[in-house]
Amino acid sequence: MRNSHSIRTIQGHAWDQIAREAWGSELLMDRLTAGNADEADVLLFSGNTALDVPEVSAADARRASVQPAPWER
């Protein structure tokens, strides 16, 4: 399992970009929004917003990384 940690956003970051950077797949962005309910309505972040990046099992990360995103199917 990957350990839970926090990150600081860069201006213009979006949920899918953060999920791809954290776990290699934007398909896991629902984990980010669920773990950061206070920020869930944000589309594009301003810089320096603290977000919690929850643990994702290696199996979940692998499974998500081999599936194309819904808009790529």
Helices and strands as residue ranges (DSSP letters): E 5-8, H 15-23, G 26-28, H 29-35, G 37-39, E 50-53, H 58-66, G 70-72
